[in-house]
Amino acid sequence: MKIVHTPAELRDALAPFQSPSFVPTMGNLHDGHLDLVRQAVPLGDVTVASIFVNRLQFGPNEDFDTYPRTLQADCDKLAAAGCNVVFAPNERDLYPQPQTFTVAPDQALANILEGHFRPGFFTGVCTVVMKLFQCVFAEAKGPRYALFGKKDYQQLMVLRRMVEQFALPVTVVAGETQRATDGLALSSRNGYLSPAERAEAVQLSLALRQLSESTRSLPADGFAHALDALEHHAVQSLNNRGWRTDYLTVRRRHDLQPPAHGEPLVVLGASRLGATRLIDNLEI
């Protein structure tokens, strides 16, 4: 496995290949990331993972400076999962000058839920992913694949929309959320949890599951009002356990807007346990 740090080194490493499969990450890898890599291996003729903590997607009071950087351990895991090339640029490599050109996503999709509570987050995500795509796929002649996890459900939708609207020659592949044995969605930020918080953290996925089950039984008549009451109860129940909840909500899958009865749905949640903000979702 090769480890490269500049776009030029990456292009040299990929020159012999036609069809890259690509997994962008911020490092501090867990089995959810590695599952994406394992899915990527048979899709192309070279498997690439990036490790880059992207300042553009962090708010001023978020954890950019303390986000774990574990490059050597990450590379060992990637090699074992079948990755061929790791692209691990520093900020000067990827942003040699201030990134004043950015990708502004559709506000109707990107300014709700995560975008409401983390203003500018999806602009930062879209900008770095577009740039990474240019680095990884610029010389490719065959099919190009990019893999993202469903745990970041809204992010996946935003990036799919970006690929569609820019007519990028990239196929976005979604990987299922990987969970611990108790149901907690795997996340790099789980490492911030104390032992007591880790035991409590499963309550987020349980709250989503309960909201999902309750939503299934709602009648068509008065659906919106009844759903609003269910969401309010879910938030209050979690907060009564000491969480600080941004949202627990049911949305229609295709655009994350408030749903009508009978539509394909997804339940999404974001809540803070101590100093750690966790997100999760379940398709209904």
SULPE-V386098 format. One record per pair of residues at least 12 apart in sequence whose ideal C-beta (glycine too) atoms are under 10 Angstrom apart, sorted by the first residue. I is the first residue (numbers start at 1). J is the second residue. Records with the same first field share a line. If there is no record, write none. Layout:
# SULPE-V386098
I: J / J
This chain:
# SULPE-V386098
1: 47 / 49 / 75 / 76 / 78 / 79 / 80 / 81 / 82 / 83 / 84 / 85 / 86
2: 14 / 46 / 48 / 83 / 84 / 85 / 86 / 87
3: 51 / 71 / 72 / 75 / 78 / 79 / 83 / 85 / 86 / 87 / 88
4: 48 / 85 / 86 / 87 / 88 / 89 / 93 / 135
5: 86 / 87 / 88 / 89 / 90 / 93 / 94
6: 87 / 88 / 89 / 90 / 92 / 93 / 94 / 96 / 135
7: 87 / 89 / 93 / 94 / 96 / 131 / 132 / 134 / 135 / 136 / 138
8: 93 / 135
9: 85 / 87 / 89 / 93
10: 48 / 50 / 85 / 86 / 87 / 88 / 89 / 93 / 132 / 135 / 136 / 138 / 139
11: 135 / 136 / 138 / 139
12: 139
13: 46 / 48 / 84 / 85 / 86 / 87
14: 45 / 46 / 48 / 84 / 85 / 87 / 135 / 136 / 137 / 138 / 139 / 140
15: 139
16: 45 / 46
17: 44 / 45 / 46 / 47 / 48 / 84 / 85 / 139 / 140 / 141 / 142
18: 44 / 45 / 46 / 139 / 140 / 141 / 142 / 143 / 144
19: 43 / 44 / 45 / 46 / 137 / 140 / 141 / 142 / 143 / 144 / 145
20: 40 / 43 / 44 / 45 / 46 / 47 / 48 / 84 / 85 / 136 / 137 / 139 / 140 / 142 / 143 / 144 / 145 / 146 / 170
21: 36 / 37 / 39 / 40 / 41 / 42 / 43 / 44 / 45 / 46 / 47 / 48 / 49 / 83 / 84 / 136 / 143 / 144 / 145 / 146 / 147 / 171 / 173
22: 36 / 37 / 40 / 43 / 44 / 46 / 47 / 48 / 49 / 50 / 85 / 87 / 129 / 132 / 133 / 135 / 136 / 137 / 140 / 144 / 145 / 146 / 147 / 148 / 170 / 173
23: 35 / 36 / 37 / 38 / 39 / 40 / 47 / 48 / 49 / 50 / 51 / 78 / 81 / 83 / 145 / 146 / 147 / 148 / 149 / 173 / 175
24: 36 / 48 / 49 / 50 / 51 / 52 / 54 / 87 / 125 / 128 / 129 / 132 / 133 / 136 / 146 / 147 / 148 / 159
25: 37 / 49 / 50 / 51 / 52 / 53 / 74 / 78 / 86 / 148 / 149 / 188
26: 50 / 51 / 52 / 53 / 54 / 57 / 58 / 67 / 68 / 69 / 74 / 128 / 188
27: 49 / 50 / 51 / 52 / 53 / 67 / 68 / 69 / 70 / 71 / 73 / 74 / 75 / 86 / 88 / 188
28: 51 / 53 / 67 / 68 / 69 / 70 / 71 / 73 / 74 / 187 / 188 / 189 / 190 / 191
29: 49 / 51 / 70 / 73 / 74 / 75 / 76 / 77 / 78 / 81 / 186 / 188
30: 77 / 178 / 180 / 186 / 187 / 188 / 190 / 191
31: 77 / 81 / 178 / 179 / 180 / 186
32: 149 / 150 / 151 / 152 / 175 / 176 / 177 / 178 / 179 / 185 / 186 / 187 / 188
33: 49 / 51 / 74 / 77 / 78 / 81 / 147 / 149 / 175 / 178 / 186 / 188
34: 49 / 74 / 77 / 78 / 80 / 81 / 82 / 83 / 178 / 186
35: 81 / 147 / 149 / 175 / 176 / 177 / 178 / 186
36: 49 / 81 / 146 / 147 / 148 / 149 / 173 / 174 / 175 / 176 / 178
37: 49 / 77 / 78 / 79 / 80 / 81 / 82 / 83 / 84 / 147 / 175
38: 80 / 81 / 82 / 83 / 147 / 175
39: 81 / 145 / 147 / 173 / 174 / 175 / 176
40: 81 / 82 / 83 / 84 / 145 / 146 / 147 / 173 / 175
41: 81 / 82 / 83 / 84
42: 82
43: 143 / 144 / 145 / 146 / 147 / 171 / 173
44: 84 / 140 / 142 / 143 / 144 / 145
45: 84 / 140 / 142 / 143
46: 83 / 84 / 85 / 136 / 140
47: 78 / 81 / 82 / 83 / 84 / 85 / 86 / 145 / 147
48: 78 / 83 / 84 / 85 / 86 / 87 / 132 / 135 / 136 / 137 / 145 / 146
49: 74 / 75 / 77 / 78 / 81 / 83 / 84 / 85 / 86 / 87 / 88 / 136 / 147
50: 85 / 86 / 87 / 88 / 89 / 94 / 128 / 129 / 132 / 135 / 136
51: 69 / 70 / 71 / 74 / 75 / 78 / 86 / 87 / 88 / 89
52: 87 / 88 / 89 / 90 / 91 / 93 / 94 / 95 / 128 / 131 / 132
53: 65 / 67 / 68 / 69 / 90 / 91
54: 67 / 91 / 94 / 95 / 99 / 124 / 125 / 127 / 128 / 129 / 131 / 132
55: 67 / 91 / 94 / 95 / 99 / 124 / 128
56: 94 / 95 / 99 / 102 / 120 / 121 / 123 / 124 / 125 / 126 / 127 / 128 / 131
57: 118 / 120 / 121 / 122 / 123 / 124 / 125 / 126 / 127 / 128 / 129 / 155
58: 118 / 120 / 121 / 124
59: 117 / 118 / 119 / 120 / 121 / 124
60: 120
62: 118 / 121 / 277
63: 189 / 192 / 275 / 276 / 277
66: 192
67: 188 / 189 / 192
68: 188 / 189 / 191 / 192
69: 88
70: 188 / 191
71: 86 / 88
74: 86 / 88
75: 88
85: 136
87: 132 / 135 / 136
89: 131 / 132 / 135
93: 135
94: 128 / 131 / 132 / 135
95: 127 / 128 / 131
99: 124 / 127 / 128 / 131
101: 127 / 130 / 131
102: 120 / 123 / 124 / 126 / 127 / 128 / 130
103: 122 / 123 / 124 / 125 / 126 / 127 / 128 / 129 / 130 / 131 / 158 / 162 / 166
104: 120 / 122 / 123 / 126 / 127
105: 121 / 122 / 123 / 125 / 126 / 127 / 157 / 158 / 159 / 161 / 162 / 165
106: 122 / 126 / 157 / 158 / 161 / 162 / 165 / 255
107: 122
108: 255 / 256 / 257
109: 122 / 154 / 157 / 158 / 161 / 255 / 256 / 257
110: 122 / 123 / 125 / 126 / 154 / 155 / 157 / 158 / 161 / 162 / 256
112: 154 / 247 / 249 / 251 / 255 / 256 / 257 / 258
113: 153 / 154 / 246 / 247 / 249 / 251 / 256 / 268 / 269 / 270 / 279 / 281
114: 152 / 153 / 154 / 155 / 158 / 246 / 247 / 256 / 268 / 270 / 279
115: 154 / 155 / 158 / 256
116: 246 / 247 / 270
117: 246 / 247 / 270 / 277
118: 246 / 270 / 277
121: 154 / 155 / 158
122: 154 / 155 / 157 / 158 / 159 / 162
123: 158
125: 152 / 154 / 155 / 158 / 159 / 162
126: 155 / 158 / 159 / 161 / 162 / 166
127: 162
129: 146 / 148 / 155 / 158 / 159 / 162 / 163 / 170
130: 159 / 162 / 163 / 166 / 168
132: 146
133: 146 / 159 / 162 / 163 / 166 / 168 / 169 / 170
134: 168
136: 170
137: 168 / 169 / 170
140: 169 / 170
142: 169
143: 169 / 170 / 171
144: 168 / 169 / 170 / 171
145: 170 / 171 / 172 / 173
146: 159 / 160 / 163 / 168 / 170 / 171 / 172 / 173
147: 171 / 172 / 173 / 174 / 175
148: 160 / 172 / 173 / 174 / 175
149: 174 / 175 / 176 / 177 / 178 / 185 / 186 / 187
150: 174 / 175 / 176 / 177 / 178 / 185 / 266 / 281 / 282 / 283
151: 175 / 176 / 177 / 178 / 179 / 185 / 186 / 187 / 279 / 280 / 281
152: 177 / 185 / 187 / 279 / 281
153: 174 / 177 / 251 / 253 / 256 / 266 / 267 / 268 / 279 / 280 / 281 / 282 / 283
154: 251 / 256 / 266 / 268 / 270 / 279 / 281
155: 279
156: 172 / 173 / 174 / 175 / 281
157: 172 / 174 / 253 / 254 / 255 / 256 / 266
158: 256
159: 172 / 174
160: 172 / 174
161: 255
176: 283
177: 205 / 280 / 281 / 282 / 283
179: 202 / 205 / 280
180: 198 / 201 / 202 / 205
181: 202
182: 198 / 199 / 201 / 202 / 205 / 206
183: 201 / 202 / 203 / 204 / 205 / 206 / 208 / 209 / 280
184: 198 / 199 / 200 / 201 / 202 / 203 / 204 / 205 / 206 / 278 / 280
185: 201 / 202 / 204 / 205 / 208 / 278 / 279 / 280 / 281 / 282
187: 201 / 276 / 277 / 278 / 279 / 280
189: 275 / 276 / 277 / 278 / 279
190: 276 / 278
191: 276
192: 273 / 274 / 275 / 276 / 277 / 278
193: 273 / 274 / 275 / 276 / 278
194: 273 / 274 / 275 / 276
196: 273 / 274
197: 242 / 273 / 274 / 275 / 276 / 278
198: 273 / 276
200: 241 / 242 / 243 / 273 / 274
201: 243 / 271 / 273 / 274 / 276 / 278 / 280
203: 237 / 238 / 241 / 242 / 243 / 271 / 273 / 278
204: 238 / 241 / 243 / 245 / 248 / 269 / 270 / 271 / 273 / 278 / 279 / 280
205: 269 / 278 / 280 / 281 / 282
206: 237 / 238
207: 233 / 234 / 235 / 237 / 238 / 241 / 243 / 245 / 248 / 267 / 269 / 271 / 280
208: 234 / 238 / 248 / 249 / 250 / 266 / 267 / 268 / 269 / 280 / 281 / 282 / 284
209: 267 / 280 / 282
210: 230 / 233 / 234 / 237 / 248 / 267
211: 227 / 230 / 231 / 233 / 234 / 235 / 237 / 238 / 248 / 249 / 250 / 267 / 268 / 269 / 282 / 284
212: 250 / 265 / 266 / 267 / 281 / 282 / 283 / 284
213: 267 / 282 / 284
214: 226 / 227 / 229 / 230 / 231 / 233 / 234 / 250 / 267
215: 227 / 230 / 231 / 234 / 250 / 259 / 261 / 265 / 267 / 284
216: 265 / 284
217: 230
218: 230 / 250 / 261
219: 261
220: 260 / 261 / 262
221: 261
222: 261
223: 259 / 260 / 261 / 262
224: 258 / 259 / 260 / 261
226: 261
227: 249 / 250 / 258 / 259 / 260 / 261 / 265
228: 249 / 250 / 258
230: 248 / 249 / 250 / 267
231: 247 / 248 / 249 / 250 / 267 / 269
232: 248
233: 248
234: 247 / 248 / 249 / 250 / 267 / 269
235: 247 / 248 / 249 / 269 / 271
236: 248
238: 269 / 271 / 273
239: 271
241: 271 / 273
242: 272 / 273 / 274
243: 269 / 271 / 272 / 273 / 274 / 278
244: 271 / 272 / 273 / 274 / 277
245: 269 / 270 / 271 / 272 / 273
246: 269 / 270 / 271 / 272 / 277 / 279
247: 268 / 269 / 270 / 271 / 279
248: 267 / 268 / 269 / 270 / 271 / 280
249: 266 / 267 / 268 / 269 / 270 / 281
250: 263 / 265 / 266 / 267 / 268 / 282 / 284
251: 263 / 265 / 266 / 267 / 268 / 281 / 284
252: 264 / 265 / 266 / 284
253: 265 / 266 / 283 / 284
254: 266
256: 268
259: 284
263: 284
264: 283 / 284
265: 282 / 283 / 284
266: 281 / 282 / 283 / 284
267: 280 / 281 / 282 / 283 / 284
268: 280 / 281 / 282 / 283
269: 281 / 282
